[in-house]
Amino acid sequence: MKLRSTAIALFTTLGLSASFPLLAAHHEVGDSIKAAMQSEIRSDAEKERDRNRKPVETLEFFGLKPDMKILELLPGGGWYTKILVPVVHDKGEYYAAIGTGRIKDTLSEEPSFEKMNIVAEDAKLWREEGARFYSLQIDSFGVKDLDMVLTFRNYHNFSEEGRKAMNKAAFEALKPGGIYAVVDHTARHMEPATSSNRRRVDPVLAIKEIIEAGFEFEDFSDLHYREDDELKYEVGARSVTGNTDRWTIKFRKPE
């Protein structure tokens, strides 16, 4: 009680007395994420990556809340899916779009995943022979008024036109004030394309493109900054795999 009284006095002095509900919500989502991380549905290999990927801190930074309507782009094998779906299961809604085949096959029948929604299954994702990046054709995600669109380490996979299509679809699906949450491996600014930076992307370029799609730059985090990643090796190289420098940026659709 003494600690709480002191904290209340401090917040009141600073004009921050209204922050306690926000702190409570922050605590709630953190607990929900931690509970999902302990689920038996997650493999030991997936749990081993928690220390590097920092899902609690990352999702708290983006502002995830249990009552949100969210969409995950390119969920891959479902590393984040297995955390996101349980967090919003009771109060919110989860959607996944593009590259959803693996989670549809492996997670749809699992307990608590029955409310997982797969959308935009008519989107076309392909890579031309000899091309470095994927092309994407999508009209919309088929869902509106989202609170948040998230994508993790996928932006680098697309051609310029593919990135534009993805950003446009995300913008149109979000409600005003909605969050576009993006994480990817860092490439050196304006470095020419090489085989070593194939799965990296210049954060300045990403910011430019996403702002051009209509978003406002909201914030960035250095959660995944890695000083010892020299940004010159392919992300799968033994010297950097599991320890790549990644940019973590939060955008907002204007109100």
Number of C-alpha atoms within 10 A of each C-alpha: 6 7 8 9 10 11 14 17 14 13 15 13 10 9 10 12 14 11 13 13 10 10 10 11 16 16 13 14 21 21 14 18 26 14 13 18 22 12 13 8 14 15 11 9 8 14 15 10 13 13 8 13 17 12 19 18 14 18 18 15 18 22 17 26 23 22 15 18 21 26 29 24 22 19 24 17 16 19 17 18 21 21 23 25 25 24 28 23 18 12 11 17 22 23 22 24 21 22 19 20 15 13 19 17 9 11 18 16 11 9 10 13 17 12 17 21 15 20 17 18 15 13 16 13 14 14 14 9 6 6 10 15 17 17 19 21 14 18 15 20 23 13 14 14 14 24 25 27 22 22 17 19 19 19 23 22 19 21 17 16 13 20 22 17 20 23 21 19 18 27 25 20 21 23 18 15 17 23 27 27 25 22 22 25 26 28 28 15 11 11 11 8 12 11 10 15 21 16 23 26 25 18 21 13 13 17 17 12 16 23 16 13 20 16 24 18 17 14 13 16 16 12 16 20 16 16 10 11 17 14 19 16 21 20 22 13 11 10 14 18 13 13 19 26 24 24 22 24 21 21 24 24 23 14 7
